[in-house]
Amino acid sequence: MSGADEWWRRAVIYQVYPRSYADSNGDGIGDLPGITARLDHLASLGVDALWLSPFYPSPQRDGGYDVADYRDVDPQFGTLADFDALIAASHRLGIRVIVDLVPNHCSWDHPAFRAALAAAPGSPERALFHFRDGRGEHGELPPNDWQSMFEGPAWTRVTEADGSPGQWYLHLFDPSQPDWNWDDERVREDFRTTLRFWLDRGVDGFRVDVCDALVKAKGLPDWPHAVHGVVRPVDGRLPPMWDQEGIHEIFRDWRNLLDSYDGSRILCAEAWLPPERAARIVRPGEMHQAFNFAFLEQPWSAADLRSTIETSLEANDAVGAPTTWVLSNHDVMRHASRYGYDGAVALESGVGADDPQPDRALGLRRARAATALMLALPGSAYLYQGEELGLPEVTDLPDDVRQDPVWERSGHRIRGRDGCRVPLPWTSSGPSFGFSTVSSSETWLPQPGYFGGFAAAGQEGDPASTLSLYRHALALRRERGLGTGPLEWDEDERPGTIAFRRGDLHVLANVSGEDVPLPDGARVLLASEPALPSGSVPRDVTVWFMR
């Protein structure tokens, strides 16, 4: 593969959460035709690709990550013809399309799991999943002590065909999401068929959900340690349900399959691993990219951000892979709200109306600065829909409308991820701010009234808007080739700042609590806040400049 084909090394990829992007048929739920109708927004933004979160048939108990059929479109999102039209329209605009692959688990509505429930213990149908006899005198205890990422045991007991209490099945997430058994070759071949199905329809790659969990340790040994957050070894041992060596054989098999197609089709790994472990997934012949969640997790701290940038580049450079950068996605609090708190934030816990609220103005100011910093880094950047509008987390969402399964699974202790999934505002007024023809209270998650102040239409033509900042930064990034090439740290970096060079472009992020001087003779090309005072960079501002 030539360097000219390796678009993914420098790409800016925009995540679309289909339920919340645009609704074309007035049912309050976003859909594929709605996305197609709004592709001009992505083209004017200047992104290289869009990544579609799941749109497959699903009971939607976990936002579509509980897949009942991997090779079709859920009727609420449209049809396969609508998908083909989206691909064709995107490609005409020069936008590649990446789709979600969810290989760790399926929905309990998937035909294979239904067949497994109907079959007997020890049957070939049950071998496609992790069915085990329980512990205890009558099998009344789970097979091991593993905990679900959505709280509670990672095992659910089934009732057998004769009505008796039966075996248990493994689900690292919700009980409605049984884990596939990747030790069974039939699972591997079925997913090869799924990959070919979407590649044949023209997709440019796959974002692979929870890819580090596919292979479990032999014997499924107990693991009496926390499994939330970044997965790290404990006492030199890896958790038996994460990051097992066998995953790499699967990734190499997929890479060979993608490489057999014309063009440059990519694999991006979702793996909540520290940089040095994630880098093993992107070694030559495996995946092309892995999400850099270590960067996303850092608080607004110059030392923490710089350290993560250094370790991330070092780990990925060692295996010849690009580093990715991301600040928001569908699973975590939006960074425009996250940075409105001082110190670390529980990314997936969610915030309710009676919780401490973020400083919205401070959060947006820091979010703009963080984005300007991120887009100046070498590698590939991921954007989450709405962040280009400065959209905050909906921290006052009524608890009675929450749909994230972790809300119920945790006994209403963890509010979950609904706050970052509220439908987008396109217009400053009108029903649901242009998202749909239904009112804001009737969309699948209700929109707050203040969303109109963040609408895309209201930011058009305003050079001080967040939308204008994103467009300007992406245009400069492309023009100056910032996605590739070396990064050189500024030896005169002041405490509380992050300063580096990209060729003849200088980048200075002021993360300190006070203004810092701008070098004499600096010509500012971009600033995360408009109207900089002469000769200085205010706190929580990033500038790109020439000398």
C-alpha positions as CSV (number, residue, x, y, z in Angstrom):
1,M,0.0,0.0,0.0
2,S,1.4,3.4,-1.0
3,G,1.6,6.3,1.3
4,A,-1.0,8.1,-0.9
5,D,-3.5,5.5,0.0
6,E,-3.1,5.8,3.8
7,W,-5.7,8.4,4.3
8,W,-6.5,7.0,7.8
9,R,-3.1,8.2,9.1
10,R,-4.2,11.8,9.0
11,A,-8.0,11.6,8.7
12,V,-10.6,13.6,10.7
13,I,-13.5,11.2,11.3
14,Y,-16.9,12.4,12.4
15,Q,-19.1,10.1,14.5
16,V,-22.8,10.1,13.7
17,Y,-25.2,8.6,16.3
18,P,-28.1,7.8,13.9
19,R,-30.9,8.1,16.4
20,S,-29.9,11.7,17.2
21,Y,-28.5,13.3,14.0
22,A,-31.6,14.1,11.8
23,D,-35.1,12.6,11.5
24,S,-36.6,12.5,8.0
25,N,-40.0,10.9,8.7
26,G,-41.3,12.7,11.8
27,D,-41.2,9.8,14.3
28,G,-38.8,11.6,16.6
29,I,-35.9,9.2,15.9
30,G,-33.0,10.0,13.5
31,D,-32.6,7.8,10.5
32,L,-30.4,7.1,7.5
33,P,-32.3,9.4,5.0
34,G,-32.0,12.2,7.6
35,I,-28.2,11.7,7.7
36,T,-28.0,11.8,3.9
37,A,-30.0,15.0,3.8
38,R,-27.5,16.7,6.2
39,L,-24.3,15.5,4.6
40,D,-23.7,19.1,3.4
41,H,-23.0,19.9,7.0
42,L,-20.1,17.4,7.1
43,A,-18.8,18.5,3.7
44,S,-18.7,22.2,4.8
45,L,-17.1,21.1,8.1
46,G,-14.3,19.5,6.1
47,V,-14.1,16.0,7.6
48,D,-12.6,13.0,5.7
49,A,-15.0,10.3,6.9
50,L,-18.1,9.7,8.9
51,W,-18.5,6.8,11.4
52,L,-22.0,5.5,11.8
53,S,-23.0,4.0,15.2
54,P,-25.1,0.9,14.9
55,F,-28.2,1.1,12.6
56,Y,-28.8,-2.7,12.5
57,P,-32.0,-4.5,13.5
58,S,-32.1,-4.3,17.3
59,P,-34.5,-4.2,20.2
60,Q,-32.5,-1.0,21.2
61,R,-32.0,-2.0,24.8
62,D,-28.5,-0.6,24.5
63,G,-28.7,2.0,21.8
64,G,-28.3,-0.5,19.0
65,Y,-25.2,-2.2,20.4
66,D,-27.5,-5.2,21.0
67,V,-27.6,-6.4,17.4
68,A,-30.3,-8.9,16.3
69,D,-29.1,-9.0,12.6
70,Y,-25.7,-7.9,11.5
71,R,-26.6,-7.7,7.8
72,D,-29.6,-5.5,7.5
73,V,-31.0,-2.1,8.6
74,D,-33.4,-1.6,11.4
75,P,-36.8,-0.3,9.9
76,Q,-36.7,2.7,12.3
77,F,-33.5,3.8,10.5
78,G,-34.6,2.9,6.9
79,T,-33.7,0.2,4.5
80,L,-30.7,-1.2,2.8
81,A,-31.5,1.0,-0.2
82,D,-31.3,4.0,2.1
83,F,-27.9,2.8,3.3
84,D,-26.7,2.4,-0.3
85,A,-27.9,5.9,-1.0
86,L,-26.1,7.3,2.0
87,I,-22.8,5.6,0.8
88,A,-23.2,6.9,-2.7
89,A,-24.0,10.5,-1.6
90,S,-21.1,10.5,0.9
91,H,-18.6,9.2,-1.7
92,R,-19.8,11.9,-4.2
93,L,-18.8,14.5,-1.5
94,G,-15.5,12.8,-0.9
95,I,-16.5,11.5,2.5
96,R,-15.7,7.9,3.4
97,V,-18.0,5.8,5.5
98,I,-17.1,3.7,8.5
99,V,-19.7,1.4,10.2
100,D,-19.8,-0.1,13.6
101,L,-19.0,-3.8,14.0
102,V,-20.2,-5.3,17.4
103,P,-18.4,-8.7,17.6
104,N,-18.2,-9.3,21.3
105,H,-22.0,-9.7,21.9
106,C,-25.3,-9.7,20.1
107,S,-28.9,-9.2,21.2
108,W,-30.8,-12.0,22.9
109,D,-33.2,-11.6,20.0
110,H,-30.5,-12.8,17.6
111,P,-31.7,-16.1,15.9
112,A,-28.6,-17.9,17.0
113,F,-29.1,-17.1,20.7
114,R,-32.8,-17.9,20.5
115,A,-31.8,-21.3,19.1
116,A,-29.3,-21.7,21.9
117,L,-32.0,-21.1,24.5
118,A,-34.2,-23.7,22.9
119,A,-31.4,-26.3,22.6
120,A,-30.0,-28.6,25.4
121,P,-26.9,-28.0,27.5
122,G,-23.8,-29.2,25.6
123,S,-25.5,-28.6,22.2
124,P,-23.7,-27.1,19.1
125,E,-26.2,-24.2,19.4
126,R,-25.0,-23.3,22.9
127,A,-21.4,-23.7,21.9
128,L,-21.7,-20.4,20.0
129,F,-22.0,-18.6,23.3
130,H,-20.6,-19.0,26.8
131,F,-23.1,-21.3,28.6
132,R,-21.9,-22.9,31.8
133,D,-23.3,-24.9,34.7
134,G,-23.6,-22.9,37.9
135,R,-21.7,-23.4,41.1
136,G,-23.3,-24.4,44.4
137,E,-25.2,-27.6,45.3
138,H,-27.9,-27.0,42.8
139,G,-26.1,-24.8,40.3
140,E,-27.7,-21.7,41.9
141,L,-24.5,-19.6,41.9
142,P,-22.9,-18.0,38.8
143,P,-20.1,-19.9,37.2
144,N,-17.5,-17.3,38.3
145,D,-17.3,-13.9,40.0
146,W,-17.2,-11.7,36.9
147,Q,-19.1,-8.5,37.1
148,S,-20.9,-6.8,34.2
149,M,-19.7,-3.4,32.9
150,F,-23.3,-2.3,33.4
151,E,-23.2,-3.4,37.1
152,G,-24.2,-6.6,38.7
153,P,-23.2,-10.2,37.8
154,A,-22.0,-10.9,34.3
155,W,-24.1,-14.1,34.2
156,T,-27.8,-14.8,33.9
157,R,-29.5,-18.1,34.5
158,V,-31.8,-19.6,31.9
159,T,-34.9,-21.7,32.3
160,E,-34.6,-24.9,30.4
161,A,-37.2,-26.3,28.0
162,D,-38.7,-28.5,30.7
163,G,-39.2,-25.5,33.0
164,S,-36.3,-26.3,35.4
165,P,-33.5,-23.8,36.4
166,G,-30.7,-24.3,33.9
167,Q,-27.4,-23.1,32.8
168,W,-25.9,-19.6,33.0
169,Y,-24.8,-17.5,30.0
170,L,-22.1,-14.8,30.0
171,H,-22.8,-11.2,29.2
172,L,-20.0,-8.6,30.0
173,F,-22.7,-5.9,29.5
174,D,-26.5,-6.1,29.7
175,P,-28.2,-9.5,30.1
176,S,-29.8,-8.8,26.7
177,Q,-26.3,-8.9,25.2
178,P,-24.9,-12.5,25.4
179,D,-21.2,-12.8,24.5
180,W,-20.2,-14.8,21.5
181,N,-17.7,-17.6,21.9
182,W,-14.9,-16.7,19.6
183,D,-13.2,-20.1,20.3
184,D,-15.8,-21.5,17.9
185,E,-14.8,-21.3,14.2
186,R,-18.5,-20.9,13.2
187,V,-18.5,-17.5,15.0
188,R,-15.4,-16.4,13.1
189,E,-16.7,-17.4,9.7
190,D,-20.0,-15.7,10.3
191,F,-18.3,-12.5,11.1
192,R,-16.2,-12.8,8.0
193,T,-19.4,-13.0,6.1
194,T,-20.6,-9.9,7.8
195,L,-17.4,-8.0,6.9
196,R,-17.8,-9.0,3.3
197,F,-21.4,-8.0,3.2
198,W,-20.7,-4.4,4.1
199,L,-17.4,-4.2,2.2
200,D,-19.3,-5.3,-0.9
201,R,-21.7,-2.4,-0.4
202,G,-18.8,0.0,-0.4
203,V,-18.0,0.8,3.2
204,D,-14.5,2.1,3.9
205,G,-13.9,0.4,7.2
206,F,-15.2,-0.7,10.6
207,R,-15.0,0.7,14.1
208,V,-14.8,-2.4,16.2
209,D,-16.7,-2.3,19.4
210,V,-15.1,-3.8,22.6
211,C,-12.6,-5.6,20.4
212,D,-10.3,-6.4,23.3
213,A,-12.9,-8.6,25.0
214,L,-13.5,-11.2,22.2
215,V,-11.2,-13.9,23.7
216,K,-11.6,-15.0,27.3
217,A,-9.0,-16.8,29.3
218,K,-9.2,-20.6,29.3
219,G,-11.4,-21.9,32.1
220,L,-12.9,-18.4,32.8
221,P,-11.1,-18.0,36.1
222,D,-12.3,-15.8,38.9
223,W,-11.2,-12.1,38.9
224,P,-12.0,-10.3,42.2
225,H,-11.1,-6.9,40.9
226,A,-12.9,-3.9,39.4
227,V,-13.5,-4.1,35.6
228,H,-14.6,-0.5,35.0
229,G,-12.4,2.0,33.2
230,V,-9.1,1.4,31.5
231,V,-8.1,-2.2,31.8
232,R,-4.7,-2.7,33.5
233,P,-2.9,-5.7,34.8
234,V,-3.2,-6.5,38.5
235,D,-0.2,-8.1,40.2
236,G,1.2,-8.8,36.7
237,R,-1.9,-10.6,35.5
238,L,-4.3,-9.3,32.9
239,P,-8.1,-9.5,33.6
240,P,-9.2,-12.9,32.1
241,M,-12.0,-11.2,30.1
242,W,-9.9,-8.4,28.4
243,D,-6.8,-8.1,26.2
244,Q,-6.0,-11.8,25.8
245,E,-3.3,-12.8,23.3
246,G,-5.8,-14.6,21.1
247,I,-7.5,-11.4,19.9
248,H,-4.5,-10.6,17.7
249,E,-5.1,-13.7,15.5
250,I,-8.6,-12.5,14.8
251,F,-7.4,-9.0,13.9
252,R,-4.8,-10.4,11.5
253,D,-7.5,-12.5,9.8
254,W,-9.7,-9.4,9.4
255,R,-6.8,-7.3,8.1
256,N,-6.1,-9.9,5.4
257,L,-9.7,-9.8,4.4
258,L,-9.9,-6.0,4.2
259,D,-6.6,-5.9,2.3
260,S,-8.1,-8.2,-0.4
261,Y,-10.5,-5.3,-1.4
262,D,-9.6,-2.4,-3.7
263,G,-8.9,0.9,-2.0
264,S,-7.9,1.4,1.6
265,R,-10.4,-0.1,4.0
266,I,-9.7,0.3,7.7
267,L,-10.2,-1.2,11.1
268,C,-10.4,1.1,14.2
269,A,-10.2,-0.6,17.6
270,E,-12.3,0.4,20.6
271,A,-10.2,-0.8,23.5
272,W,-10.1,0.9,26.8
273,L,-6.4,0.1,27.3
274,P,-3.4,2.2,28.3
275,P,-1.4,3.4,25.2
276,E,1.3,0.7,25.5
277,R,-1.3,-2.1,25.4
278,A,-3.5,-0.4,22.7
279,A,-0.4,-0.1,20.5
280,R,-0.1,-3.9,20.3
281,I,-3.5,-3.9,18.4
282,V,-2.1,-1.7,15.7
283,R,1.1,-3.5,14.9
284,P,1.8,-4.2,11.3
285,G,-0.8,-6.6,9.8
286,E,-3.4,-5.9,12.5
287,M,-5.8,-3.0,13.0
288,H,-5.0,0.4,11.4
289,Q,-6.0,2.6,14.4
290,A,-7.0,2.3,18.1
291,F,-8.9,4.9,20.0
292,N,-6.7,6.9,22.4
293,F,-8.9,7.0,25.4
294,A,-6.0,7.9,27.6
295,F,-6.1,11.4,26.0
296,L,-9.9,11.7,26.4
297,E,-9.7,10.8,30.1
298,Q,-7.2,13.5,31.1
299,P,-8.4,16.5,33.2
300,W,-7.7,20.1,32.1
301,S,-4.1,19.9,33.2
302,A,-1.0,20.8,31.1
303,A,1.2,18.2,32.8
304,D,-1.4,15.4,32.3
305,L,-2.2,16.3,28.7
306,R,1.4,16.7,27.7
307,S,2.4,13.4,29.3
308,T,-0.4,11.5,27.5
309,I,0.5,13.1,24.2
310,E,4.2,12.0,24.7
311,T,3.4,8.4,25.8
312,S,0.8,8.0,23.1
313,L,3.1,9.1,20.3
314,E,5.9,7.0,21.6
315,A,3.8,3.9,21.9
316,N,2.3,4.2,18.4
317,D,5.5,5.4,16.7
318,A,7.2,2.2,18.0
319,V,4.9,0.0,15.9
320,G,4.6,2.4,12.9
321,A,1.0,3.3,13.6
322,P,-0.7,6.7,13.7
323,T,-2.0,8.0,17.0
324,T,-5.6,8.9,17.3
325,W,-7.1,11.7,19.3
326,V,-10.7,12.0,20.7
327,L,-12.4,14.2,23.2
328,S,-16.0,13.1,23.1
329,N,-18.1,10.2,21.9
330,H,-21.5,8.5,22.5
331,D,-20.3,6.8,25.7
332,V,-18.9,9.7,27.8
333,M,-19.8,13.2,29.0
334,R,-19.3,15.8,26.3
335,H,-16.1,17.7,26.8
336,A,-17.8,21.0,26.7
337,S,-19.4,20.0,30.0
338,R,-16.6,17.8,31.3
339,Y,-14.1,20.7,31.3
340,G,-16.7,22.8,33.2
341,Y,-15.6,20.9,36.3
342,D,-12.2,21.2,37.9
343,G,-10.4,17.9,38.4
344,A,-11.2,14.4,37.3
345,V,-14.7,13.5,36.2
346,A,-16.5,10.1,36.2
347,L,-16.9,9.9,32.4
348,E,-19.7,7.4,32.1
349,S,-21.6,8.1,35.4
350,G,-23.8,10.9,34.0
351,V,-25.1,14.0,35.7
352,G,-28.6,14.7,36.9
353,A,-30.4,17.9,37.7
354,D,-29.8,17.5,41.4
355,D,-26.0,16.9,41.0
356,P,-23.3,19.6,41.0
357,Q,-23.6,21.3,37.6
358,P,-20.7,22.2,35.3
359,D,-19.7,25.8,34.6
360,R,-21.1,25.9,31.1
361,A,-19.1,29.0,29.9
362,L,-15.9,27.7,31.4
363,G,-16.5,24.3,29.9
364,L,-17.0,25.6,26.4
365,R,-14.0,27.9,26.6
366,R,-11.8,24.9,27.6
367,A,-13.4,22.6,25.1
368,R,-12.6,25.0,22.3
369,A,-9.0,25.2,23.5
370,A,-8.7,21.5,23.8
371,T,-10.1,20.9,20.3
372,A,-7.6,23.5,18.9
373,L,-4.8,21.6,20.7
374,M,-6.0,18.2,19.4
375,L,-6.4,19.2,15.8
376,A,-2.8,20.4,15.7
377,L,-1.5,17.0,16.7
378,P,-0.1,14.4,14.2
379,G,-2.4,11.5,13.5
380,S,-6.1,11.0,13.1
381,A,-8.8,12.9,15.0
382,Y,-12.3,11.8,15.9
383,L,-15.1,14.2,16.4
384,Y,-18.5,13.5,17.9
385,Q,-21.6,14.9,16.4
386,G,-22.6,18.3,18.0
387,E,-19.2,19.1,19.4
388,E,-18.6,21.4,16.5
389,L,-21.6,23.4,17.8
390,G,-20.2,23.6,21.3
391,L,-23.1,21.4,22.4
392,P,-23.0,20.7,26.2
393,E,-24.0,17.5,28.0
394,V,-27.7,17.6,28.9
395,T,-27.2,17.5,32.7
396,D,-30.8,18.3,33.6
397,L,-32.4,15.4,31.7
398,P,-35.4,14.1,33.7
399,D,-34.6,10.7,35.2
400,D,-37.9,9.2,34.1
401,V,-36.9,9.5,30.4
402,R,-33.5,7.8,30.7
403,Q,-32.9,4.8,28.5
404,D,-29.4,3.7,29.2
405,P,-29.6,0.2,30.7
406,V,-27.0,1.1,33.3
407,W,-29.5,3.4,35.0
408,E,-31.7,0.5,36.0
409,R,-28.9,-2.1,36.4
410,S,-27.2,0.2,38.9
411,G,-30.3,0.7,41.0
412,H,-30.5,4.3,39.8
413,R,-27.0,5.0,41.2
414,I,-25.4,5.7,37.7
415,R,-27.4,7.9,35.4
416,G,-25.4,6.8,32.3
417,R,-24.8,8.1,28.9
418,D,-28.2,9.6,27.7
419,G,-27.0,13.1,28.3
420,C,-24.6,13.0,25.4
421,R,-27.1,11.4,23.0
422,V,-29.9,14.0,23.0
423,P,-30.9,14.9,19.4
424,L,-29.0,17.7,17.6
425,P,-30.4,21.2,17.1
426,W,-30.2,22.4,13.5
427,T,-32.3,25.5,13.7
428,S,-32.7,28.1,16.5
429,S,-36.5,27.7,16.6
430,G,-39.2,25.4,15.3
431,P,-40.2,21.8,16.3
432,S,-37.2,20.1,17.9
433,F,-34.9,22.8,16.5
434,G,-35.0,21.3,13.0
435,F,-34.2,17.8,14.1
436,S,-37.7,16.5,13.4
437,T,-41.2,17.7,12.8
438,V,-42.2,16.6,16.4
439,S,-41.8,18.9,19.3
440,S,-38.6,18.9,21.5
441,S,-40.5,17.0,24.2
442,E,-41.4,14.2,21.8
443,T,-38.0,13.3,20.4
444,W,-36.7,9.9,21.6
445,L,-34.8,11.8,24.2
446,P,-36.2,15.3,24.9
447,Q,-34.2,18.4,24.0
448,P,-33.8,21.2,26.5
449,G,-35.0,24.6,25.5
450,Y,-31.5,26.1,25.6
451,F,-30.4,23.8,22.7
452,G,-31.7,26.4,20.3
453,G,-28.8,28.7,21.3
454,F,-26.4,26.1,19.9
455,A,-28.1,25.5,16.6
456,A,-26.0,25.1,13.5
457,A,-28.1,27.6,11.6
458,G,-27.6,30.2,14.3
459,Q,-23.8,29.9,14.1
460,E,-23.5,30.2,10.3
461,G,-21.6,33.4,9.3
462,D,-20.5,34.2,12.9
463,P,-16.7,34.1,12.9
464,A,-16.7,33.8,16.7
465,S,-18.9,30.7,16.7
466,T,-17.7,27.3,17.7
467,L,-18.8,26.0,14.2
468,S,-16.6,28.6,12.6
469,L,-13.6,27.6,14.8
470,Y,-14.0,24.0,13.8
471,R,-14.2,24.8,10.1
472,H,-11.2,27.1,10.3
473,A,-9.1,24.6,12.2
474,L,-9.9,21.7,9.9
475,A,-9.1,23.8,6.8
476,L,-5.7,24.9,8.3
477,R,-5.0,21.3,9.4
478,R,-5.6,20.1,5.8
479,E,-3.8,23.0,4.2
480,R,-0.7,22.6,6.3
481,G,-0.6,18.8,6.4
482,L,-0.8,18.7,10.2
483,G,-2.1,15.1,10.2
484,T,1.4,13.8,9.4
485,G,4.9,14.8,10.2
486,P,6.9,15.2,13.5
487,L,6.0,17.2,16.6
488,E,8.8,19.1,18.3
489,W,8.3,20.4,21.8
490,D,9.1,24.0,22.6
491,E,12.1,24.1,24.8
492,D,10.9,27.4,26.3
493,E,7.6,26.1,27.4
494,R,6.2,28.0,30.3
495,P,4.7,26.2,33.4
496,G,1.0,25.5,32.8
497,T,1.3,25.6,29.0
498,I,1.7,23.1,26.2
499,A,3.9,24.4,23.4
500,F,5.2,22.6,20.3
501,R,6.0,23.1,16.7
502,R,4.6,21.5,13.5
503,G,7.1,22.6,11.0
504,D,7.0,26.4,10.9
505,L,3.7,26.5,12.8
506,H,3.8,27.1,16.5
507,V,1.0,25.9,18.9
508,L,0.6,27.2,22.4
509,A,-2.2,26.0,24.7
510,N,-2.5,28.0,27.9
511,V,-3.8,25.6,30.6
512,S,-2.6,27.8,33.4
513,G,-4.8,30.1,35.5
514,E,-3.3,33.3,34.2
515,D,-2.4,35.0,30.9
516,V,0.9,34.2,29.3
517,P,2.9,36.4,26.8
518,L,2.7,35.7,23.1
519,P,6.2,35.7,21.5
520,D,7.2,38.9,19.9
521,G,6.4,39.1,16.2
522,A,3.9,36.2,16.4
523,R,1.3,36.2,13.6
524,V,-1.8,34.3,14.9
525,L,-3.4,32.0,12.3
526,L,-6.0,30.6,14.7
527,A,-7.2,31.2,18.3
528,S,-9.7,29.2,20.2
529,E,-11.2,32.5,21.5
530,P,-11.8,35.6,19.3
531,A,-10.3,39.0,20.0
532,L,-7.0,38.1,21.7
533,P,-5.5,40.9,23.8
534,S,-2.4,42.3,22.2
535,G,0.7,40.3,23.0
536,S,-0.8,37.7,25.3
537,V,-2.6,34.4,25.4
538,P,-5.4,34.4,28.0
539,R,-6.0,31.4,30.2
540,D,-7.8,28.4,28.7
541,V,-7.0,29.5,25.1
542,T,-5.0,27.7,22.4
543,V,-3.3,29.6,19.5
544,W,-1.6,28.6,16.3
545,F,0.9,31.2,15.1
546,M,3.9,31.8,12.8
547,R,7.1,33.6,13.8
